[in-house]
Amino acid sequence: MPFRTAAALVLLALPAAAQETAAPAAPAEGEAPMIAEIKTAEGESRGTATAVATPSGMMLVTLELEGLPPGIHGAHIHQTGECTPPDFESAGGHLAGDKDHGVMAANGPHPGDLPNIHVPDSGTLMVEYFVSGLSKEMVADEDGSAIIIHEQPDDYVGQPSGHAGGRIGCGTFAEAS
């Protein structure tokens, strides 16, 4: 039997008090974080996504969200920095690079593929992801990029978007000042 390795991410749903004590990650030297305010089609804020380059070369993506429907939702970075309601289709597809969608794809995942978020009954959570293959240059290219929260979970297989359903939240990334 061949030896196989697997990587696992630990996702935490923290109460608000614990979120306040969490120390922010240090960006790579000289790098400003990219921040997106995630809003509903009605313009209601649901929180923020922050992407910052780390000295290791991986991007650290942090989602701090509230007011989301409980359940499992797909979260992806999309190729265009535009969030036009009501369906946010203006954000385009996933930020794909030269990869296929999903961790189950032999040539995957997209740099914009993030693990599903598991929203507790409170609707509030904070998660952090280390993302390989994603760079600030990809997030801040000529047409920018957006983060999308989907109504359903990503199945990590379906092409090109994991059957994650409609887009319930969108935010465009901009460099923090």
PATOR-389533 format. One line per field, with one value per residue: x, y, z of N, C-alpha, C in turn. Coordinates in steps of 0.1 Angstrom, whole numbers, plus 5000, padded with zeros to 4 digits. Layout:
REM residues N
nX: X	...
nY: Y	...
nZ: Z	...
caX: X	...
caY: Y	...
caZ: Z	...
cX: X	...
cY: Y	...
cZ: Z	...
//
This chain:
REM residues 177
nX: 5009	5007	5023	5005	5000	4981	4967	4953	4929	4921	4892	4878	4851	4847	4836	4825	4840	4864	4874	4881	4905	4923	4954	4964	4978	5012	5021	5041	5073	5070	5046	5012	4981	4953	4919	4885	4852	4824	4793	4757	4732	4715	4730	4738	4763	4783	4807	4843	4869	4903	4934	4967	5001	5025	5057	5064	5055	5030	4996	4977	4944	4918	4886	4861	4831	4795	4760	4753	4734	4729	4747	4765	4786	4800	4831	4849	4876	4871	4875	4872	4872	4845	4812	4783	4750	4719	4729	4757	4771	4789	4814	4826	4841	4858	4890	4913	4939	4961	4948	4925	4891	4887	4899	4900	4906	4930	4947	4944	4939	4920	4936	4919	4901	4887	4883	4851	4829	4816	4789	4778	4748	4746	4754	4779	4813	4849	4875	4906	4928	4956	4968	4980	4996	4982	4986	4995	4997	4979	4955	4953	4954	4950	4921	4913	4899	4874	4857	4835	4807	4788	4755	4753	4772	4805	4812	4838	4845	4828	4828	4828	4828	4821	4794	4782	4761	4739	4751	4755	4769	4793	4825	4849	4884	4907	4937	4948	4950
nY: 4988	5022	5050	5077	5112	5137	5168	5189	5213	5233	5246	5272	5283	5310	5326	5360	5374	5359	5365	5391	5390	5377	5378	5398	5385	5388	5406	5398	5414	5447	5444	5453	5444	5430	5440	5431	5442	5423	5421	5418	5413	5433	5453	5451	5448	5419	5414	5410	5401	5393	5393	5384	5385	5361	5356	5330	5326	5317	5328	5343	5341	5356	5353	5372	5371	5378	5375	5356	5330	5301	5270	5252	5267	5275	5292	5314	5329	5352	5360	5387	5420	5430	5436	5434	5437	5419	5393	5390	5381	5395	5393	5372	5339	5315	5325	5311	5306	5284	5261	5234	5232	5224	5202	5176	5174	5163	5183	5204	5225	5254	5286	5303	5287	5280	5263	5251	5271	5267	5277	5286	5285	5311	5327	5339	5339	5333	5325	5312	5308	5292	5297	5281	5288	5311	5346	5380	5395	5381	5386	5414	5421	5437	5439	5434	5414	5394	5383	5357	5345	5316	5301	5274	5244	5238	5212	5203	5189	5192	5207	5239	5250	5237	5233	5251	5268	5297	5332	5347	5367	5392	5407	5432	5432	5455	5473	5478	5509
nZ: 5000	4990	5006	5017	5020	5038	5040	5065	5075	5102	5113	5130	5149	5165	5196	5199	5219	5220	5194	5196	5210	5194	5178	5151	5120	5110	5082	5052	5049	5041	5028	5023	5036	5018	5017	5019	5021	5028	5014	5013	4987	4992	5002	5029	5054	5059	5071	5069	5046	5047	5030	5031	5022	5034	5050	5043	5018	5013	5012	5037	5044	5060	5073	5088	5099	5102	5108	5089	5073	5092	5087	5060	5038	5006	4999	4980	4961	4936	4901	4892	4904	4911	4923	4916	4924	4916	4918	4918	4897	4882	4894	4881	4874	4895	4908	4890	4879	4864	4870	4879	4893	4927	4953	4947	4921	4897	4887	4905	4934	4923	4928	4940	4954	4985	5016	5027	5047	5080	5094	5125	5146	5156	5135	5133	5128	5127	5106	5095	5067	5052	5021	4993	4962	4957	4952	4960	4937	4920	4933	4933	4906	4873	4869	4895	4922	4938	4968	4973	4990	4991	4987	4993	5002	4988	4967	4963	4940	4916	4884	4869	4895	4918	4925	4943	4944	4946	4950	4980	4993	4987	4982	4973	4969	4982	4986	5019	5036
caX: 5000	5016	5021	4999	4999	4970	4968	4941	4928	4913	4884	4872	4840	4850	4827	4830	4850	4877	4878	4888	4918	4931	4964	4965	4990	5021	5023	5054	5079	5066	5033	5000	4970	4941	4907	4872	4840	4815	4779	4746	4727	4708	4740	4741	4776	4784	4820	4854	4879	4916	4944	4980	5012	5033	5071	5065	5051	5016	4987	4968	4931	4910	4872	4854	4817	4784	4747	4751	4725	4736	4749	4777	4787	4812	4838	4859	4880	4867	4885	4870	4868	4832	4801	4770	4738	4715	4735	4771	4778	4800	4827	4831	4844	4869	4904	4917	4952	4961	4943	4911	4884	4886	4911	4899	4911	4945	4954	4937	4927	4921	4942	4908	4893	4888	4875	4838	4827	4806	4784	4770	4735	4748	4757	4791	4825	4862	4883	4919	4933	4968	4964	4992	4993	4976	4996	4989	4996	4967	4943	4953	4957	4944	4907	4910	4893	4863	4854	4821	4801	4778	4744	4755	4786	4813	4814	4852	4846	4821	4835	4840	4826	4817	4779	4780	4748	4739	4760	4748	4777	4804	4833	4860	4896	4915	4949	4946	4959
caY: 5000	5033	5060	5090	5123	5145	5181	5192	5226	5234	5258	5275	5293	5316	5336	5374	5377	5353	5371	5404	5387	5371	5387	5397	5379	5397	5404	5398	5427	5457	5440	5457	5434	5433	5438	5432	5442	5414	5426	5411	5420	5445	5462	5449	5442	5406	5412	5412	5391	5399	5385	5390	5376	5358	5353	5316	5326	5314	5339	5341	5346	5356	5357	5376	5372	5378	5376	5347	5319	5289	5259	5251	5276	5277	5305	5314	5342	5352	5366	5401	5428	5437	5430	5441	5430	5411	5380	5391	5374	5404	5388	5361	5326	5314	5328	5298	5304	5273	5249	5229	5234	5214	5195	5162	5174	5160	5196	5214	5233	5268	5294	5309	5277	5280	5253	5255	5277	5261	5288	5281	5291	5325	5334	5346	5331	5337	5314	5316	5297	5294	5293	5280	5291	5324	5357	5393	5399	5376	5392	5428	5423	5449	5440	5431	5402	5395	5371	5353	5335	5309	5296	5260	5240	5234	5197	5201	5181	5197	5217	5246	5258	5229	5232	5258	5275	5312	5340	5354	5378	5396	5419	5434	5434	5467	5474	5486	5520
caZ: 5000	4990	5017	5012	5030	5037	5047	5071	5080	5114	5112	5143	5150	5178	5201	5197	5229	5216	5182	5200	5216	5184	5173	5136	5114	5105	5068	5047	5050	5030	5021	5029	5034	5009	5025	5012	5030	5022	5016	5007	4975	4997	5007	5043	5056	5066	5076	5060	5043	5046	5024	5033	5019	5046	5047	5038	5004	5013	5015	5048	5042	5072	5072	5100	5094	5111	5102	5078	5076	5097	5077	5053	5026	4999	4999	4969	4956	4922	4892	4889	4915	4909	4930	4911	4928	4928	4918	4919	4886	4877	4899	4872	4880	4905	4904	4886	4875	4854	4878	4878	4905	4937	4958	4942	4907	4896	4884	4913	4932	4919	4939	4947	4962	4999	5023	5031	5061	5087	5102	5136	5147	5159	5123	5135	5128	5122	5101	5088	5058	5045	5007	4985	4948	4956	4954	4960	4923	4915	4940	4929	4892	4867	4872	4909	4926	4948	4976	4973	4999	4983	4996	4995	5003	4977	4968	4960	4928	4904	4875	4874	4907	4930	4927	4956	4944	4944	4957	4990	4997	4978	4986	4964	4976	4980	4995	5031	5037
cX: 5009	5013	5015	4999	4986	4972	4954	4941	4918	4905	4878	4861	4842	4839	4833	4841	4864	4882	4886	4902	4928	4941	4964	4978	4999	5023	5038	5060	5075	5053	5021	4989	4960	4929	4895	4861	4829	4801	4769	4741	4719	4717	4743	4755	4775	4798	4831	4862	4892	4926	4957	4991	5020	5047	5073	5062	5036	5008	4979	4955	4923	4896	4867	4840	4807	4771	4745	4741	4733	4737	4763	4776	4800	4818	4849	4863	4878	4875	4884	4865	4856	4821	4788	4758	4728	4723	4750	4778	4789	4813	4833	4833	4855	4882	4911	4932	4952	4956	4929	4905	4885	4899	4911	4904	4926	4953	4947	4944	4930	4928	4930	4899	4896	4880	4861	4838	4815	4800	4775	4757	4736	4750	4771	4803	4837	4869	4896	4923	4946	4966	4977	4987	4986	4986	4988	4988	4984	4955	4942	4957	4949	4929	4903	4904	4882	4863	4839	4818	4789	4767	4745	4769	4792	4815	4829	4855	4841	4828	4825	4839	4821	4803	4775	4767	4750	4749	4753	4756	4789	4811	4845	4872	4902	4926	4945	4955	4966
cY: 5012	5043	5072	5100	5131	5158	5184	5207	5225	5247	5260	5285	5298	5326	5350	5378	5371	5360	5384	5402	5381	5381	5386	5391	5390	5395	5403	5412	5435	5454	5446	5447	5440	5430	5440	5432	5433	5419	5417	5419	5433	5455	5461	5442	5429	5404	5415	5400	5399	5389	5392	5380	5373	5355	5339	5316	5323	5327	5334	5348	5345	5361	5360	5380	5372	5380	5367	5336	5307	5278	5260	5259	5275	5291	5304	5328	5341	5361	5381	5408	5436	5429	5437	5432	5428	5398	5379	5384	5382	5400	5377	5348	5327	5319	5315	5296	5293	5260	5246	5232	5221	5206	5181	5162	5171	5173	5207	5216	5247	5275	5300	5300	5277	5269	5259	5262	5270	5271	5283	5289	5306	5333	5341	5336	5338	5325	5320	5304	5302	5288	5293	5283	5304	5335	5370	5398	5393	5383	5407	5430	5435	5450	5436	5417	5404	5382	5369	5343	5329	5304	5282	5256	5237	5219	5193	5192	5188	5208	5227	5252	5250	5229	5239	5267	5290	5319	5349	5366	5380	5408	5420	5438	5447	5467	5483	5497	5522
cZ: 5000	5002	5011	5024	5028	5045	5053	5076	5092	5113	5126	5142	5164	5183	5199	5206	5225	5203	5186	5205	5206	5179	5158	5132	5109	5090	5064	5047	5038	5024	5030	5027	5024	5017	5017	5023	5022	5025	5009	4994	4979	5003	5022	5045	5064	5072	5066	5057	5041	5040	5025	5029	5032	5041	5041	5023	5003	5017	5028	5045	5055	5069	5086	5096	5104	5103	5090	5082	5081	5086	5071	5040	5019	5000	4989	4966	4941	4914	4889	4901	4913	4916	4927	4916	4916	4929	4919	4908	4880	4883	4891	4880	4890	4900	4902	4883	4864	4860	4875	4892	4914	4941	4953	4928	4907	4894	4892	4926	4926	4930	4947	4955	4976	5005	5026	5045	5067	5097	5113	5137	5150	5146	5123	5135	5123	5118	5094	5079	5053	5031	4999	4970	4946	4959	4954	4946	4917	4920	4935	4915	4886	4869	4886	4911	4937	4956	4976	4983	4992	4993	5000	4997	4989	4978	4965	4947	4915	4897	4870	4888	4919	4934	4940	4955	4943	4953	4967	4996	4988	4984	4976	4972	4972	4990	5007	5032	5050
//
